[in-house]
Amino acid sequence: MLHQNCYLLSLSLSFAHSPLWCQLYAVMLIEYLEEVMRTLNEIMNAHGSDKGDGNWPNHNYAWLYDHWMANRRTDAVNLLEIGVTRTFRDGRSFPCASVLGWAEYFPNGSVVGYDLADWTGAVDNPRISFFKGDQGSPADLARFHSDYRLKRFDYIIDDGSHKTKDQVTSFVKLFPKLRFGGTYIIEDCSRETVEAFESLRAEGVLLPPPDCPVTLDECCFVSDACGVCIHCHLTGCAGRAKKYNHLIVAHRVIRTSVPPPTA
């Protein structure tokens, strides 16, 4: 049903330059599809992910991602997520929860899960693949580059170890795998991680994007020679110490000017 809805949505968008009656029909169809297609929050809750508001610790990232990604929902996007399994202290686990959610949200996209465990064969979906590796290991990251040398990602989401060293190491190694215009998101960051990214500053502070749907309690916008715009904010998620409320979002942008040569 979802694939059919997405096809109809793409078809309706093709009516944009058609006669008025076609445009009116397209508007009605889009409004209908918005009602029958599940939101990312609903999808993540259903699969057991904590990215929504229904599973502890209710990080509530999904509504924000939906705002950023909805316009690409029917595109053939490539998404990489670091960290595949959600495990509780009592032993309960939700294997592949987020990757299954992403595959549903992007019905024409492909999803790669990067994890310490090998989940190959755990999911019966040809659009989902897995890579076994440590996000803090330069050797494993180099092997990932080799295995996926022809692939560029539209989204990379780090929901792995949450250790500052690992987050910075994988960002430096994997950010070049983003397409220009792509987005790299690091979840559940400590203040230490935020400070580490602030140290990447190469040029002055930039203004936040005008369509940002949240009030940024803390905000650092930096740009470096790789063409990256970074901002971070406090998500205010429930059930979590403020220490880990930071969400860092980095966009790979096409530079509009060449930085001055260094002395």
C-alpha positions as CSV (number, residue, x, y, z in Angstrom):
1,M,0.0,0.0,0.0
2,L,2.8,2.4,0.9
3,H,4.6,1.8,-2.4
4,Q,1.3,2.5,-4.3
5,N,0.8,5.7,-2.3
6,C,4.3,6.9,-3.0
7,Y,3.8,6.2,-6.7
8,L,0.6,8.2,-6.7
9,L,2.3,11.0,-4.9
10,S,5.1,11.2,-7.5
11,L,2.4,11.1,-10.2
12,S,0.5,13.9,-8.6
13,L,3.6,16.1,-8.5
14,S,4.0,15.7,-12.2
15,F,0.7,17.6,-12.6
16,A,2.2,20.9,-11.4
17,H,2.4,22.4,-14.9
18,S,-0.9,20.8,-16.1
19,P,-4.3,22.5,-16.5
20,L,-6.0,23.9,-13.4
21,W,-8.3,20.9,-12.9
22,C,-5.2,18.6,-12.8
23,Q,-3.5,20.8,-10.2
24,L,-6.6,20.8,-8.0
25,Y,-6.8,17.0,-8.3
26,A,-3.1,16.8,-7.3
27,V,-3.7,18.9,-4.2
28,M,-6.6,16.7,-3.2
29,L,-4.5,13.6,-3.7
30,I,-1.5,14.9,-1.7
31,E,-3.9,15.8,1.1
32,Y,-5.2,12.3,1.1
33,L,-1.8,10.7,1.0
34,E,-0.7,12.8,4.0
35,E,-3.5,11.2,5.9
36,V,-2.9,7.6,5.0
37,M,1.0,7.5,5.0
38,R,2.5,7.0,8.4
39,T,4.7,9.7,9.8
40,L,8.3,8.9,10.7
41,N,7.3,9.2,14.4
42,E,4.6,6.5,13.9
43,I,7.0,4.3,11.9
44,M,9.8,4.4,14.5
45,N,7.4,3.8,17.4
46,A,6.0,0.8,15.6
47,H,9.4,-0.7,15.0
48,G,10.6,-0.2,18.6
49,S,13.0,2.6,17.9
50,D,13.6,5.3,20.5
51,K,13.8,8.0,17.8
52,G,10.1,8.7,18.2
53,D,8.1,9.5,21.3
54,G,6.7,6.1,22.1
55,N,9.6,4.1,23.3
56,W,11.9,5.0,26.3
57,P,13.9,7.1,26.4
58,N,11.8,8.9,23.8
59,H,14.4,10.9,22.1
60,N,11.7,12.5,19.9
61,Y,14.0,13.1,17.0
62,A,11.5,11.8,14.4
63,W,9.4,14.9,14.1
64,L,12.6,16.9,13.4
65,Y,13.8,14.4,10.8
66,D,10.4,14.4,9.2
67,H,10.6,18.2,8.8
68,W,14.0,17.9,7.0
69,M,13.4,14.7,5.0
70,A,9.7,14.7,4.0
71,N,10.4,16.4,0.6
72,R,12.7,13.5,-0.3
73,R,10.5,10.7,0.9
74,T,9.9,9.1,-2.5
75,D,13.4,9.6,-3.8
76,A,15.9,6.8,-4.2
77,V,18.0,8.0,-1.3
78,N,21.0,6.2,0.3
79,L,21.1,6.2,4.1
80,L,23.7,4.9,6.4
81,E,23.0,4.4,10.1
82,I,25.7,3.6,12.6
83,G,24.4,1.5,15.4
84,V,21.7,-1.1,14.5
85,T,20.5,-2.7,17.8
86,R,18.7,-1.0,20.7
87,T,19.4,-3.1,23.9
88,F,18.1,-2.5,27.4
89,R,19.9,-3.3,30.6
90,D,17.4,-6.1,31.4
91,G,18.4,-7.8,28.2
92,R,15.5,-6.9,25.9
93,S,16.5,-5.7,22.5
94,F,15.1,-4.4,19.3
95,P,17.4,-5.6,16.5
96,C,17.4,-3.5,13.3
97,A,14.6,-1.2,14.6
98,S,15.8,2.0,13.0
99,V,17.0,0.5,9.7
100,L,13.6,-1.1,9.3
101,G,12.0,2.2,10.0
102,W,14.1,4.1,7.5
103,A,13.4,1.5,4.9
104,E,9.7,2.0,5.4
105,Y,10.0,5.8,5.4
106,F,12.0,5.8,2.2
107,P,10.3,3.1,0.1
108,N,12.5,3.7,-2.9
109,G,15.7,4.1,-0.9
110,S,18.5,1.9,0.3
111,V,19.7,1.6,3.9
112,V,23.0,0.4,5.2
113,G,23.5,-0.6,8.9
114,Y,27.0,-0.3,10.4
115,D,27.3,-2.2,13.6
116,L,29.7,-4.2,15.9
117,A,27.6,-7.3,15.3
118,D,27.0,-8.9,11.9
119,W,23.3,-8.6,11.0
120,T,23.6,-10.0,7.5
121,G,20.5,-12.1,6.8
122,A,18.6,-10.8,9.8
123,V,16.2,-8.7,7.6
124,D,14.4,-10.0,4.6
125,N,14.6,-6.8,2.6
126,P,16.8,-6.4,-0.5
127,R,17.1,-2.6,0.1
128,I,18.8,-3.2,3.5
129,S,22.4,-4.3,3.9
130,F,24.8,-4.5,6.8
131,F,28.5,-3.9,7.5
132,K,30.2,-5.3,10.6
133,G,32.7,-2.9,12.0
134,D,33.8,-0.6,14.9
135,Q,33.0,3.0,14.2
136,G,36.1,4.0,16.2
137,S,38.4,1.8,14.2
138,P,40.2,3.6,11.3
139,A,40.9,0.1,9.8
140,D,37.2,-0.8,9.8
141,L,36.2,2.6,8.4
142,A,38.8,2.2,5.6
143,R,37.3,-1.2,4.9
144,F,33.8,0.3,4.7
145,H,35.2,2.9,2.2
146,S,36.5,0.0,0.1
147,D,33.3,-2.1,0.3
148,Y,31.1,0.9,-0.6
149,R,33.6,2.8,-2.7
150,L,31.0,3.5,-5.4
151,K,28.2,4.6,-3.0
152,R,27.5,8.1,-1.8
153,F,25.0,8.7,0.9
154,D,22.3,11.3,1.2
155,Y,22.0,10.8,5.0
156,I,24.4,9.4,7.6
157,I,23.1,9.0,11.1
158,D,25.4,8.2,14.0
159,D,23.5,6.3,16.7
160,G,26.4,4.2,17.7
161,S,28.6,4.2,20.8
162,H,27.9,7.9,21.7
163,K,31.6,8.2,22.7
164,T,33.2,11.4,21.7
165,K,36.3,9.8,20.2
166,D,34.3,7.4,18.1
167,Q,31.9,10.1,17.0
168,V,34.7,12.4,15.8
169,T,36.7,9.6,14.2
170,S,33.8,8.2,12.2
171,F,32.6,11.7,11.2
172,V,36.1,12.6,9.8
173,K,36.3,9.3,7.9
174,L,32.7,9.1,6.7
175,F,31.7,12.7,6.0
176,P,33.4,12.5,2.5
177,K,31.0,9.7,1.7
178,L,28.1,12.2,1.7
179,R,26.8,13.6,-1.5
180,F,26.9,17.4,-1.8
181,G,23.7,18.5,-0.2
182,G,23.7,15.5,2.1
183,T,23.2,15.5,5.8
184,Y,25.3,13.9,8.6
185,I,23.5,13.6,12.0
186,I,25.1,12.6,15.3
187,E,22.6,11.7,18.0
188,D,22.8,11.7,21.8
189,C,25.9,13.9,22.0
190,S,27.6,15.0,25.2
191,R,28.9,18.5,25.7
192,E,32.3,17.1,25.2
193,T,31.4,16.1,21.7
194,V,29.9,19.5,21.0
195,E,33.1,21.1,22.1
196,A,35.1,18.7,19.9
197,F,33.1,19.9,16.9
198,E,33.4,23.5,17.8
199,S,37.2,23.0,17.6
200,L,36.7,22.2,13.9
201,R,35.9,25.9,13.3
202,A,37.8,27.4,10.4
203,E,35.7,30.4,9.5
204,G,33.3,32.7,11.3
205,V,29.9,32.0,12.8
206,L,27.1,31.5,10.2
207,L,23.4,32.2,10.6
208,P,21.0,29.3,11.3
209,P,18.8,28.1,8.4
210,P,15.6,30.1,8.1
211,D,13.4,27.0,8.1
212,C,14.8,25.5,11.3
213,P,11.7,24.4,13.2
214,V,13.2,24.6,16.7
215,T,14.4,27.2,19.1
216,L,18.2,26.6,19.4
217,D,19.2,26.7,23.1
218,E,22.8,26.2,22.0
219,C,23.9,26.9,18.5
220,C,27.2,26.8,16.8
221,F,27.4,27.2,13.0
222,V,30.8,26.6,11.5
223,S,32.2,26.0,8.0
224,D,35.5,24.3,7.1
225,A,37.5,23.6,4.0
226,C,35.5,20.4,3.2
227,G,32.4,22.5,2.7
228,V,30.4,21.6,5.9
229,C,27.9,23.6,7.7
230,I,27.4,22.3,11.3
231,H,24.8,23.2,13.9
232,C,23.8,21.6,17.1
233,H,20.9,22.1,19.5
234,L,19.4,20.7,22.7
235,T,16.5,18.4,21.8
236,G,14.9,18.5,25.2
237,C,14.0,14.8,25.0
238,A,12.2,13.2,27.9
239,G,13.8,10.7,30.2
240,R,17.4,11.7,29.5
241,A,20.0,13.7,31.4
242,K,20.6,17.0,29.8
243,K,24.2,15.9,29.3
244,Y,23.2,13.8,26.2
245,N,20.5,16.0,24.8
246,H,22.7,17.5,22.0
247,L,22.0,16.6,18.4
248,I,24.6,17.7,15.9
249,V,23.6,18.1,12.2
250,A,26.2,18.7,9.5
251,H,25.3,19.5,5.9
252,R,27.8,19.0,3.1
253,V,27.5,22.2,1.1
254,I,29.0,23.4,-2.1
255,R,31.4,26.2,-1.3
256,T,30.6,29.5,-2.9
257,S,34.1,31.0,-2.4
258,V,37.6,29.7,-2.2
259,P,39.2,30.1,1.3
260,P,42.3,32.4,1.3
261,P,45.6,30.7,1.2
262,T,47.3,30.0,4.5
263,A,50.7,31.6,5.2
